[in-house]
Amino acid sequence: MNLKLLWDIFLLFTRVALFSWGGGPASLALMQREVLTAGWATAEEFADAVAVGNALPGPIAPQVSAYVGYKMSGIWGAVSATMGTVFPTTLLMLVMVAYFFSIKDSPTVSAMLKAVRPVVVGLLAWTAYTMAYSVFSVSKVGWGNGLVQSWDKVLIAIVAFSLLTLTEVNPVWLVIAGAILGFVVYK
């Protein structure tokens, strides 16, 4: 067991957790950038981690971090990554929740949140873009040609987006349907 690596894993995911706002999905943009910069996963591996995390119940950030941590250092790497993702922010939340209720109606806090919310939307859009690039592009032919060659995956994404937008279908059923479709079509 490499304790230095476990500590590095913990610190990276703690940094992601403490410097991303908007919950688990919003943290994926920073998490992806940090993990790729550290060389711990490729964009495709990160997209796989997000796909696996979305197929499971529960919050996405600890699941993706556990995936990366496991890749780096087995079970203890997964534990270290998950603790880095959950422990510091949970502790911070316990401290802040008491304080927040005394300042939540402050004009200053309200003004700050008005600007932070669109930043979070931008982070989510960037994460979607980078994941789409890794899912739909074909590295040897480029992004545009990759979309043409990945027409089936583009169609699946459009159908999933449409169903989520136009119906009340639970996303879990789409993930299950996608897994079944993948098993049948891409096996």
C-alpha positions as CSV (number, residue, x, y, z in Angstrom):
1,M,0.0,0.0,0.0
2,N,1.5,3.3,-1.2
3,L,0.5,5.8,1.6
4,K,1.9,8.8,-0.4
5,L,-0.4,7.9,-3.4
6,L,-3.4,7.4,-1.1
7,W,-2.7,10.8,0.5
8,D,-2.4,12.4,-3.0
9,I,-5.7,10.8,-4.0
10,F,-7.3,12.1,-0.9
11,L,-5.9,15.6,-1.4
12,L,-6.9,15.8,-5.1
13,F,-10.5,14.9,-4.4
14,T,-10.6,17.1,-1.3
15,R,-9.5,20.0,-3.5
16,V,-12.2,19.2,-6.0
17,A,-14.8,19.0,-3.3
18,L,-13.8,22.2,-1.7
19,F,-13.5,24.3,-4.9
20,S,-16.6,23.2,-6.8
21,W,-20.1,24.5,-6.2
22,G,-23.5,23.2,-7.2
23,G,-23.4,19.6,-6.0
24,G,-22.0,16.4,-7.5
25,P,-22.7,16.9,-11.1
26,A,-21.3,20.4,-11.0
27,S,-18.1,19.1,-9.5
28,L,-17.5,16.8,-12.4
29,A,-16.0,19.5,-14.5
30,L,-13.3,20.3,-12.0
31,M,-12.9,16.6,-11.1
32,Q,-12.3,15.7,-14.8
33,R,-9.8,18.5,-15.3
34,E,-7.8,17.5,-12.1
35,V,-7.9,13.8,-12.8
36,L,-6.8,14.2,-16.4
37,T,-4.1,16.7,-15.5
38,A,-2.8,14.3,-12.9
39,G,-2.7,11.6,-15.6
40,W,-4.9,9.3,-13.5
41,A,-7.4,8.7,-16.3
42,T,-8.1,9.5,-19.9
43,A,-11.2,11.4,-21.1
44,E,-12.7,8.1,-22.2
45,E,-12.1,6.5,-18.8
46,F,-13.6,9.5,-17.0
47,A,-16.7,9.2,-19.3
48,D,-16.9,5.5,-18.3
49,A,-16.7,6.5,-14.6
50,V,-19.5,9.0,-15.1
51,A,-21.6,6.4,-17.0
52,V,-21.1,3.8,-14.3
53,G,-21.8,6.3,-11.5
54,N,-25.0,7.4,-13.3
55,A,-26.1,3.7,-13.5
56,L,-25.9,3.4,-9.7
57,P,-28.1,5.0,-7.1
58,G,-26.7,7.8,-4.9
59,P,-24.6,10.8,-5.4
60,I,-22.4,10.9,-8.5
61,A,-19.2,12.6,-7.2
62,P,-18.2,10.0,-4.7
63,Q,-18.9,7.2,-7.2
64,V,-16.8,8.8,-9.9
65,S,-14.0,9.5,-7.4
66,A,-14.2,5.9,-6.1
67,Y,-13.8,4.7,-9.7
68,V,-10.7,6.8,-10.2
69,G,-9.3,6.0,-6.8
70,Y,-9.8,2.2,-7.4
71,K,-8.0,2.5,-10.8
72,M,-5.1,4.2,-9.1
73,S,-4.7,2.1,-5.9
74,G,-7.4,-0.6,-5.5
75,I,-9.9,-0.6,-2.7
76,W,-7.8,1.7,-0.5
77,G,-7.6,4.2,-3.4
78,A,-11.3,4.1,-3.7
79,V,-11.8,4.6,0.0
80,S,-9.3,7.5,0.0
81,A,-10.9,9.2,-3.0
82,T,-14.4,8.8,-1.6
83,M,-13.3,10.2,1.8
84,G,-11.6,13.1,0.0
85,T,-14.9,13.8,-1.8
86,V,-17.2,13.5,1.1
87,F,-15.5,14.1,4.5
88,P,-14.2,17.7,4.1
89,T,-17.4,19.0,2.6
90,T,-19.6,17.2,5.0
91,L,-17.6,18.8,7.9
92,L,-17.8,22.2,6.2
93,M,-21.5,21.8,5.6
94,L,-22.2,21.0,9.3
95,V,-20.3,24.2,10.3
96,M,-21.9,26.4,7.5
97,V,-25.5,25.2,7.8
98,A,-25.8,26.8,11.2
99,Y,-24.2,30.0,10.0
100,F,-26.1,30.1,6.7
101,F,-29.5,30.3,8.3
102,S,-28.4,33.6,10.0
103,I,-27.3,35.2,6.7
104,K,-29.5,33.5,4.0
105,D,-31.6,36.5,3.5
106,S,-28.7,38.9,3.2
107,P,-28.6,41.0,0.0
108,T,-24.9,40.2,-0.3
109,V,-25.4,36.4,-0.2
110,S,-28.3,36.7,-2.6
111,A,-26.2,38.8,-5.1
112,M,-23.3,36.3,-4.9
113,L,-25.6,33.3,-5.5
114,K,-27.1,35.1,-8.6
115,A,-23.7,35.0,-10.2
116,V,-22.6,31.6,-8.9
117,R,-25.6,29.7,-10.3
118,P,-24.8,30.6,-14.0
119,V,-21.2,29.6,-13.4
120,V,-22.4,26.2,-12.3
121,V,-24.5,25.9,-15.5
122,G,-21.3,26.7,-17.5
123,L,-19.4,24.0,-15.6
124,L,-22.1,21.5,-16.4
125,A,-22.1,22.5,-20.0
126,W,-18.4,22.1,-20.2
127,T,-18.6,18.7,-18.6
128,A,-21.3,17.7,-21.1
129,Y,-19.2,19.0,-24.0
130,T,-16.0,17.2,-23.0
131,M,-17.9,14.0,-22.4
132,A,-19.7,14.3,-25.7
133,Y,-16.4,14.8,-27.4
134,S,-15.0,11.6,-25.9
135,V,-18.2,9.6,-26.7
136,F,-18.9,10.9,-30.2
137,S,-15.5,11.7,-31.7
138,V,-13.4,9.2,-33.5
139,S,-9.8,10.2,-32.7
140,K,-8.4,9.4,-36.2
141,V,-11.1,11.2,-38.1
142,G,-11.9,14.2,-35.9
143,W,-14.9,15.6,-34.0
144,G,-17.2,16.3,-37.0
145,N,-16.6,13.0,-38.8
146,G,-16.8,11.3,-35.4
147,L,-20.4,12.6,-35.1
148,V,-21.3,11.2,-38.5
149,Q,-19.7,7.8,-37.7
150,S,-21.4,7.8,-34.2
151,W,-24.9,8.6,-35.5
152,D,-26.3,5.8,-33.4
153,K,-24.9,7.2,-30.2
154,V,-26.0,10.7,-31.2
155,L,-29.5,9.3,-31.7
156,I,-29.5,7.6,-28.3
157,A,-28.4,10.9,-26.7
158,I,-31.2,12.8,-28.5
159,V,-33.9,10.3,-27.5
160,A,-32.7,10.3,-23.9
161,F,-32.6,14.1,-23.8
162,S,-36.1,14.3,-25.4
163,L,-37.6,11.8,-23.0
164,L,-36.2,13.6,-20.0
165,T,-37.3,17.0,-21.3
166,L,-40.8,16.1,-22.5
167,T,-41.9,13.3,-20.1
168,E,-41.8,12.5,-16.4
169,V,-39.7,9.3,-17.0
170,N,-37.3,8.5,-14.2
171,P,-33.7,8.7,-15.5
172,V,-33.0,5.3,-13.9
173,W,-35.2,3.7,-16.5
174,L,-33.2,5.4,-19.3
175,V,-29.9,4.2,-17.9
176,I,-31.3,0.6,-17.6
177,A,-32.7,0.8,-21.1
178,G,-29.3,2.1,-22.4
179,A,-27.5,-0.7,-20.7
180,I,-29.9,-3.3,-22.2
181,L,-29.6,-1.6,-25.6
182,G,-25.8,-1.6,-25.4
183,F,-25.8,-5.3,-24.4
184,V,-28.0,-6.2,-27.3
185,V,-26.5,-3.9,-30.0
186,Y,-22.9,-3.4,-29.1
187,K,-22.0,-6.8,-27.6
